[in-house]
Amino acid sequence: MNQKQAPDQSPDHYKDFKSGMVAIVGTPNAGKSTLLNFLLGQKISITSKKPQTTRNRILGVLDRPKAQMIFLDTPGVHRAGKLLNQRIVDVALSTLADTDLVLVMMDAASPQTDAESYLIEKLKEHRTRSILALNKIDLVPKPTLLAQIAQWSQAHAFEAVVPISALKGTQVDVLIDAMVRALPNGAPLYPPGSLTDLTERFIAGEMIREKVFRLTGEEVPYAAAVTIDSYSEEKQGHLVKIHATIHLERDSQKAIVIGKGGRKLKEIGEAARLEIERMVGCRVYLNLFVRVQKNWTRDEKALQRFGY
């Protein structure tokens, strides 16, 4: 994936150009990763219906004729109890003070919870400009939506409140225009055509973890982490060989992920391999291992080793 470089910084060339960092923050399952993938026209952030699918800061670059937006997709914000969840929420909250604009996403189709109130509290602690995107409007009656727009407009000094459907793309163009208006003038931070600063190796690991989330029951996902043990290109770039490990907390979870006769692990591997092949544009050999590491989500050293 493209690495950050310094493009032409001549002031005359970019005097009317808008550029800046946009943190996408919101409650769990608000649709942040779905929106980022839609904006970029390519999948770089994994998604599932289970909360806390996103665990890391995911960067994506969107170019427009007169603007460049560098998005930071972040984990869902909530009052966290467990050590892993605390680390995940810290990743999201750390972006509030370090970006030019905060794009707050909330699920208009779900009842308000303590997580929304907590997020508003954290927004008020910072002075970063913010825009609210009320997502999943295709699932909400219009009177309910209008009431929510009025409610959130009073709850915080948002630059704009924009109802959208990230899945269908409804009003996303209106949201982009609102973000561009809120960004400062400046030269682009990445060369035109950049997509992300993530490596294919990292994204491959995330795609494997996504399939674990999507293809197993409620017990497994939160206890699953993936490490890429080796990633290599062979046969003049026509084959990528990946060896990866799925880390779990208990033997019972391992039995679920492997499945009877290894069928579930094969299903996870096949689904992940096809997704990775679409990303790298060539054949992929994917070999998955499953390892139990007792209570790793509460182990400080294990969290650091897995990148949290």
N, C-alpha and C positions, 0 to 999 in steps of 0.2 A: 504494500500500500504506500501511497505517496507520503513523503516526509516533509516537514515544514522547511520552507526556504524563504528568503527575503526577496519579494518581487520588486519591480520598479517602484521606487518611493518618490518620484518626482512630484512635487506639490501641484503643478499645473495639470498634470495628467489625471489626478484623482481629486481635484478640488470639489467636485460635486458627488463624490463617491461615498457610500455609507459602508461601514465595516465594523464588526464587533463580535464579541463572544455572547452567546445566548444560552443560558442554563435552562434546560427543560426540567422543571421540578413538579411534583404532584403527589397525590396519595397513591397507595398501591393499586394497581390495575386501572389507572386512569387512562391508559392508552398512550403513554409517552413514547415508547419504543415503536409502536405502530405508526405514530405521526412522523417520527424521524425517518423511518424506512420509506414512508410515502413521500416525504419532502425530497429525499435523495434519489428516489426511483430505484433503489437497490437495498437489499437487506444487509445491514451491518449490525443491527441490534436484535437480539433474540426476543421472542414473545411467547406467552402462554396465558391461559386463563387463571393460572395460580399466582397469587401475590408474590412480590419480591423475586421475580424472574431475573430482573436486572440487578446485578450486584456491584458492578464497576462503573466508572465514568466512561461513557462511550462518545467519542468525538466524530462529528460528521460535518462536512463543508458543503454549503449550498451557494452556488454562484448565480447572480442575477446581473443584467446589463449594467446596473448602476449600484450594485451592492454585493457584499459577500458576508454571509452569516455562518459563524462557526458554532454549531450546536453541541451542547454537552448533555447527552441523555443520562439521567441519574436514577438511582433506585428510589422506590416509593418512600415518602416521608410519613412516619407514624411514631408514636411513643414506644420506643423499643425497650424490651426487657432483656432478652438473651444477648450474649456477647456478640455473636455473629450479626444479629439485627442492629445492634448499636453501631458496629463498624459500618454496616451498609448505609444506615441513615446518616452517619457522619460524612460519608462520601457525598451524599446529596446536599447536606446543609453547608458543606465547605465551599460550594460553588456560589452561594448567595452573595458573598462579598467580593468575589473575584471575577465577576463578569459584567458586561455592559448592560445586559438586559436579562430579566428573569421571565421566562414563559411558564406560567403556572397552569397546570392542567388538572381539571377535576371532572369526575364522572357525573354527568347530569342525570344519568339513569339510575343512580344509586342514592339511597337516603344519606343525608349528611351524617358523618360520624365524628368522633373525637379527633381523628386524623386531620380532617379539614381545618378544624379550629386550631390544632397544634401548628399546622403549616402557616396559617395566617399570623399566629403569634411570632413565629420565626421570621416571617417577612417584615413585620413591623420593627424587628430589631436591626434591620438593615435599611439603607436608603437607596438601594439599587432600583431603577425603574422596572416596572413589572406590567405584564399583560396577562389577562386571564383567558384561557381557552376552555369553554364548557364543551366537553366532548360527549359523543354518543347521542346527539340531538335527534337522530332518526328513531330513537327508542322513547322519546319524551313528548307528551302532549304539549302543544304550543302554550297554553295558559301556565302550565307548570314551568316551562322554560323561561317565560317572561318574568315569572315570580323569582326564579333563581337569579336571573340577570340583575334584577333590582336588588335582591338580597346581597349579592357579592359586590355590587357597585358601592354599596354602603359600608361593607365590611372592611374594605381596604382601598387605598387610592391607586387603583389600577389605571394605566394609561388608556387601556381599552378592554372591553369584555366582548369576546367574539365566540358565538356558538358555532361548533364545527362537528363534523364526523370525520375522524382521522381514517377510519376504515374505508369510507366511501369517497373521501376527498371533498366533502361538502364544505364550502366556505373557507377552505384552506388558503385559497388565493387572497381572500380578504384578510386572513390572519397574517400572511406574508407581508402584505402592504402595511399593516399596522406595525409589524416588527421593524420593517425598513424605516418607517417614519421615526421610530423611537431610538434608532441606533445613531451613534455619533458619526460625523464625517471622518474619513480616513482611508488610507490605502489598504488594499486587501492584505491579509496576513498569510495567506497560502497561495501558491501558484494556481492560475485558472485550471480547472479540471481535476483538482485534488478532491478526494472523497473522504479520507480518514487518515489518522495517524496510527491506526491499529495494524498489526501484522496479520497476515493470513493465518499464521500459526495460532494466534490468540483467538481469532474469529472461529477457527475450526473447533477449538476447545469449547467455545460458547455454543456452537451449533450442536455438539454432542450433548452438552448439558441441557439444551432446549428439548432434545428428543427424550431425555430421561424425564423431564418435567411433563411432557405431553403424553408419554406412553406408559406411565406408571401411576399408581394410586396416590392418595393423599399422604401416605406415610413417608414416601421416599424423597420427593424433590428437595425439601428443606435440608435434608441430611446429605445431599449429593454435591460433590465438587469434582471437577475434571482437571487433570494435568496432562499436558502433551509431553510424552517421554522422548519421542523423536519425531522429526518432521524433515523429510528430505525429498528432493526432486531427482528423478532418475530417467534414464533413456532420453536424454536431450530434452528434458522438460515435458515429456509426454505422459509421465506418471509421477504422482505424489504418493509417498509412503508415509503413513502416520501410525504411530503406536501411542495409545492413550490409555489412561487409567481413570476409572470412575471410583471415587472414594466415598464410602458410606460409613455410617456409625454403628450399625448392628448387623449380625448375621441374618436376621429376619429380612432386613432390607436387601441384603445381597441375594437372598433366595428369590425375592420379587423381581429384581433387576435381571437376573440370569433367566428365570422362568423355567418351566418344565422342559427338560431336554435342551436347555439353552435357547429356547425360541424367543423369549423376550429380548435377550441381549442381541440376538441376531436381528430382530426387528428394529431395535434402537440403532444398531450399526448400519443397517441398510438405509434407513431414513437419513441418518447423519451423512453417510457417504454421498448420497445423491445431492444433498444440499451443498456439501463442500465441493463436489464436482462442478456445480453451477457457478460457484464462486471462483474457482481456480481455472476453469475452462479446459480441464483435461481429466483423464482417468485417475481415480484415487483408490489406493489400497489402504483400508482402515482396519486395524487390529485393536480390539478393546479388551482391557483387563478390568476386573472388579476387585477392589480391596477394601477390607473393613479396617477403619481406624477409629477406635472407640471414642465417642464423645468429642470428635474433632471440632464441632461448632462451639465448644466451650473451652478449647485449648488455645491459649495465646500463640504458642509456637506454630501450631498447625494452621491457624488463621493467617499468620504471616507467610508461611510456606505456600499457601494456596492463593496468596495475593490479596488478602482482605486486611 
